[in-house]
Amino acid sequence: MSDGSKTAVTTVIPSHGRGRLMPPWQKGQRGNPSGKLGEYHIVRRMCADMSVRATERLFELMEHEDARVATVAVKEILDRGVGRPRDHSNEQTQRVDTSVLSQEKREALAALLREAMGL
């Protein structure tokens, strides 16, 4: 405030009743003022630095004489390169019941589909 008075900072006691939550940050205050990275970010950076070597090792293991080792390596390579297969088990599939159409309409529909597919 411009009149020089200090604002009271209230501490919030969490619902479980133990400890205190930090008061909210002041406007313009950074969440990590020291700029140091925590262990999580250090480990993430280390793993990112080793990802090329890890991929090279997977390529080596893909040629392993033990089929089980080679299979796991191939699976990991495909999961990362192509992506894991989608799980379609929860998807609703809409089916078209052509039995309600007359023979003439089914033949016309088949002709339209063949034309659309370039057959």
Backbone as JSON, one array per atom type, in Angstrom:
{
  "sequence": "MSDGSKTAVTTVIPSHGRGRLMPPWQKGQRGNPSGKLGEYHIVRRMCADMSVRATERLFELMEHEDARVATVAVKEILDRGVGRPRDHSNEQTQRVDTSVLSQEKREALAALLREAMGL",
  "N": [[0.84, -1.18, 0.0], [0.38, 2.29, -0.51], [0.42, 4.01, 1.67], [2.25, 3.17, 3.5], [1.57, 1.34, 5.46], [1.65, -1.99, 6.8], [0.62, -5.09, 5.43], [-1.3, -7.65, 6.87], [-0.24, -10.99, 7.07], [-1.83, -13.96, 6.65], [-1.81, -17.22, 7.98], [-2.67, -20.35, 6.71], [-4.39, -23.04, 7.97], [-4.33, -26.4, 7.17], [-6.97, -28.74, 6.22], [-6.57, -31.18, 7.49], [-5.55, -30.47, 9.89], [-2.93, -30.46, 10.85], [0.26, -28.95, 10.93], [1.23, -26.15, 8.82], [0.2, -24.28, 6.02], [2.09, -22.6, 3.54], [1.99, -19.05, 3.34], [0.3, -17.33, 0.66], [2.19, -16.49, -2.31], [3.67, -13.32, -2.74], [2.76, -10.7, -5.0], [4.63, -10.76, -7.93], [6.66, -12.22, -6.79], [8.88, -14.95, -7.13], [8.5, -18.49, -7.54], [10.7, -20.1, -7.18], [13.11, -18.68, -6.03], [15.89, -18.97, -5.68], [16.81, -20.2, -7.93], [17.91, -22.69, -8.17], [17.89, -26.08, -9.21], [15.69, -28.7, -8.31], [16.02, -32.11, -7.07], [14.44, -33.77, -8.69], [14.33, -32.42, -11.19], [17.03, -32.4, -11.82], [17.55, -35.15, -12.14], [15.84, -35.69, -14.29], [17.09, -34.18, -16.3], [19.55, -35.51, -16.43], [18.7, -38.04, -17.37], [17.65, -37.3, -19.86], [20.0, -36.5, -21.1], [21.23, -38.96, -21.42], [19.62, -40.32, -23.18], [20.13, -40.78, -25.93], [22.23, -42.64, -25.91], [20.94, -44.7, -24.54], [19.01, -45.41, -26.41], [20.65, -46.31, -28.48], [21.68, -48.56, -27.21], [19.36, -50.11, -27.0], [19.03, -50.69, -29.7], [21.25, -52.31, -30.09], [20.58, -54.47, -28.41], [18.41, -55.44, -29.78], [19.43, -57.14, -31.63], [20.18, -59.32, -30.18], [21.08, -62.67, -29.23], [19.34, -64.16, -27.67], [16.0, -64.67, -27.97], [14.0, -63.63, -26.35], [15.12, -61.36, -25.13], [15.65, -59.84, -27.41], [13.04, -59.48, -28.35], [11.84, -57.91, -26.33], [13.4, -55.6, -26.58], [12.79, -54.8, -29.21], [10.05, -54.29, -28.88], [10.14, -52.1, -27.1], [11.46, -50.22, -28.7], [9.62, -49.89, -30.81], [7.41, -48.95, -29.33], [8.32, -46.44, -28.61], [9.05, -45.23, -31.04], [6.93, -45.57, -32.92], [4.69, -45.58, -31.33], [2.48, -46.68, -28.77], [0.0, -49.2, -29.31], [-3.41, -48.22, -29.7], [-6.02, -48.53, -27.28], [-8.92, -49.9, -28.01], [-11.07, -50.89, -26.69], [-12.97, -49.55, -25.12], [-14.32, -47.95, -26.84], [-17.19, -46.88, -28.57], [-18.65, -48.52, -31.2], [-20.19, -47.75, -34.18], [-22.51, -49.39, -36.01], [-23.71, -50.18, -39.25], [-26.75, -51.25, -40.31], [-27.48, -52.99, -42.95], [-29.43, -54.71, -43.65], [-31.94, -53.74, -43.52], [-32.34, -52.43, -45.82], [-33.57, -52.49, -49.19], [-32.88, -54.94, -51.77], [-32.18, -53.64, -54.12], [-31.41, -51.09, -53.2], [-29.21, -51.82, -51.63], [-27.45, -52.75, -53.58], [-27.07, -50.37, -55.0], [-25.81, -48.84, -53.04], [-23.47, -50.33, -52.69], [-22.34, -49.95, -55.21], [-21.86, -47.19, -55.11], [-19.96, -47.11, -53.02], [-17.87, -48.61, -54.18], [-17.18, -46.9, -56.27], [-16.38, -44.61, -54.84], [-14.11, -45.64, -53.62], [-12.51, -46.05, -55.73], [-12.62, -48.39, -57.23]],
  "CA": [[0.0, 0.0, 0.0], [1.19, 3.49, -0.64], [0.48, 4.78, 2.91], [3.32, 2.64, 4.35], [1.12, 0.34, 6.43], [1.95, -3.37, 6.41], [-0.55, -5.96, 5.33], [-1.17, -8.83, 7.7], [-0.19, -12.24, 6.32], [-2.51, -14.99, 7.42], [-1.42, -18.59, 7.67], [-3.83, -21.21, 6.52], [-4.22, -24.38, 8.55], [-5.0, -27.34, 6.28], [-8.13, -29.42, 6.77], [-6.19, -32.29, 8.36], [-5.28, -29.88, 11.18], [-1.53, -30.52, 11.25], [1.16, -28.14, 10.13], [0.69, -24.91, 8.24], [0.5, -24.05, 4.62], [2.8, -21.34, 3.33], [1.1, -18.0, 2.85], [0.43, -17.19, -0.8], [3.29, -15.64, -2.76], [3.36, -11.93, -3.01], [2.76, -10.39, -6.41], [5.97, -10.57, -8.45], [7.61, -13.11, -6.14], [9.07, -16.18, -7.88], [8.34, -19.71, -6.76], [12.02, -20.67, -6.93], [13.96, -17.5, -6.14], [17.32, -19.29, -5.72], [17.13, -20.65, -9.27], [18.5, -24.02, -8.13], [16.98, -27.14, -9.6], [15.5, -29.77, -7.34], [16.52, -33.42, -7.49], [13.61, -34.27, -9.78], [14.75, -31.79, -12.44], [18.39, -32.86, -12.09], [17.45, -36.51, -12.66], [15.24, -35.6, -15.63], [18.12, -33.69, -17.21], [20.52, -36.6, -16.6], [18.09, -39.06, -18.24], [17.58, -36.75, -21.21], [21.36, -36.53, -21.65], [21.6, -40.34, -21.72], [18.61, -40.97, -24.0], [20.7, -41.25, -27.19], [22.97, -43.87, -25.6], [19.96, -45.73, -24.2], [18.4, -45.85, -27.67], [21.67, -47.11, -29.15], [21.74, -49.85, -26.51], [18.19, -50.89, -27.42], [19.31, -51.19, -31.05], [22.17, -53.43, -29.92], [19.85, -55.59, -27.82], [17.47, -55.94, -30.77], [20.14, -58.2, -32.35], [20.64, -60.29, -29.18], [20.81, -64.07, -29.61], [18.18, -64.62, -26.91], [14.81, -64.1, -28.6], [13.22, -62.86, -25.36], [15.77, -60.06, -25.0], [15.42, -59.12, -28.67], [11.62, -59.12, -28.43], [11.6, -56.77, -25.44], [14.05, -54.42, -27.17], [11.97, -54.39, -30.36], [8.81, -53.7, -28.36], [10.45, -50.77, -26.56], [11.77, -49.33, -29.83], [8.36, -49.59, -31.5], [6.58, -48.12, -28.46], [8.82, -45.06, -28.62], [9.11, -44.69, -32.39], [5.62, -45.58, -33.56], [3.68, -45.33, -30.31], [1.77, -47.88, -28.33], [-1.31, -49.37, -29.95], [-4.54, -47.67, -28.96], [-6.96, -49.46, -26.69], [-10.24, -49.61, -28.59], [-12.08, -51.66, -25.98], [-14.01, -48.69, -24.55], [-14.94, -47.12, -27.87], [-18.48, -47.32, -29.11], [-18.61, -48.64, -32.65], [-21.51, -47.6, -34.77], [-22.66, -50.32, -37.12], [-24.78, -49.88, -40.2], [-27.53, -52.45, -40.6], [-27.96, -52.89, -44.34], [-30.51, -55.67, -43.89], [-33.22, -53.02, -43.62], [-32.44, -51.88, -47.17], [-33.99, -53.42, -50.24], [-31.76, -55.45, -52.57], [-31.84, -52.59, -55.08], [-30.69, -50.04, -52.48], [-27.91, -52.37, -51.23], [-26.6, -52.75, -54.78], [-26.72, -48.98, -55.3], [-24.84, -48.45, -52.02], [-22.21, -51.01, -53.02], [-21.79, -49.28, -56.39], [-21.33, -45.91, -54.64], [-18.73, -47.35, -52.27], [-16.81, -49.0, -55.12], [-16.8, -45.68, -57.0], [-15.65, -43.76, -53.91], [-12.83, -46.26, -53.33], [-11.76, -46.16, -57.0], [-12.58, -49.79, -57.7]],
  "C": [[0.88, 1.24, 0.0], [1.29, 4.27, 0.67], [1.51, 4.23, 3.9], [2.86, 1.62, 5.36], [1.39, -1.05, 5.9], [0.66, -4.17, 6.36], [-0.3, -7.19, 6.18], [-1.18, -10.07, 6.82], [-0.82, -13.31, 7.19], [-1.98, -16.34, 7.01], [-2.67, -19.43, 7.62], [-3.51, -22.57, 7.13], [-4.99, -25.35, 7.68], [-6.11, -28.11, 6.99], [-7.76, -30.59, 7.68], [-5.72, -31.79, 9.73], [-3.84, -29.91, 11.64], [-0.71, -29.61, 10.34], [0.5, -26.87, 9.62], [1.05, -24.87, 6.77], [1.22, -22.71, 4.51], [1.78, -20.27, 2.91], [1.29, -17.83, 1.35], [1.58, -16.25, -1.15], [2.78, -14.22, -2.96], [3.45, -11.7, -4.52], [4.19, -10.11, -6.86], [7.01, -11.47, -7.84], [7.68, -14.42, -6.93], [8.91, -17.38, -6.96], [9.66, -20.37, -6.41], [13.04, -19.54, -7.03], [15.45, -17.83, -6.22], [17.76, -19.73, -7.11], [17.74, -22.03, -9.32], [17.44, -25.05, -8.52], [16.87, -28.16, -8.48], [16.01, -31.08, -7.9], [15.74, -33.98, -8.68], [14.1, -33.72, -11.12], [16.18, -32.2, -12.81], [18.36, -34.26, -12.7], [16.85, -36.51, -14.06], [16.27, -35.16, -16.66], [19.16, -34.78, -17.48], [19.97, -37.67, -17.54], [17.99, -38.56, -19.67], [18.95, -36.78, -21.87], [21.77, -37.93, -22.08], [20.64, -41.02, -22.71], [19.16, -41.47, -25.33], [21.43, -42.56, -26.96], [22.0, -45.01, -25.26], [19.3, -46.28, -25.46], [19.38, -46.71, -28.45], [21.76, -48.5, -28.53], [20.54, -50.72, -26.87], [18.4, -51.47, -28.82], [20.26, -52.38, -30.98], [21.43, -54.67, -29.4], [18.84, -56.2, -28.79], [18.1, -57.1, -31.55], [20.63, -59.3, -31.42], [20.25, -61.7, -29.6], [19.61, -64.66, -28.87], [16.93, -63.91, -27.45], [13.98, -63.26, -27.63], [13.79, -61.45, -25.2], [15.5, -59.22, -26.24], [13.98, -58.65, -28.78], [11.31, -57.91, -27.55], [12.2, -55.51, -26.02], [13.24, -53.9, -28.34], [10.69, -53.72, -29.89], [9.06, -52.28, -27.84], [10.75, -49.78, -27.68], [10.49, -48.92, -30.55], [7.47, -48.69, -30.64], [7.02, -46.66, -28.51], [8.78, -44.44, -30.01], [7.75, -44.54, -33.04], [4.53, -45.17, -32.58], [2.98, -46.62, -29.97], [0.44, -47.98, -29.05], [-2.42, -48.81, -29.07], [-5.42, -48.78, -28.43], [-8.35, -49.07, -27.18], [-11.38, -50.27, -27.82], [-13.22, -50.8, -25.43], [-14.75, -47.86, -25.59], [-16.25, -47.74, -28.34], [-18.34, -47.4, -30.63], [-20.03, -48.58, -33.18], [-21.59, -48.49, -36.01], [-23.86, -49.92, -37.98], [-25.47, -51.19, -40.54], [-28.12, -52.32, -42.0], [-29.1, -53.86, -44.63], [-31.87, -54.98, -44.01], [-33.41, -52.41, -45.01], [-32.93, -52.94, -48.15], [-32.75, -53.86, -51.02], [-31.27, -54.38, -53.54], [-31.01, -51.49, -54.41], [-29.31, -50.54, -52.02], [-26.95, -52.38, -52.4], [-26.17, -51.34, -55.15], [-25.67, -48.48, -54.3], [-23.47, -49.07, -52.31], [-21.55, -50.34, -54.21], [-21.18, -47.92, -55.99], [-20.02, -46.09, -53.88], [-17.58, -47.75, -53.18], [-16.29, -47.77, -55.87], [-15.95, -44.77, -56.09], [-14.26, -44.3, -53.62], [-11.98, -46.43, -54.59], [-11.64, -47.57, -57.52], [-13.42, -49.97, -58.93]]
}
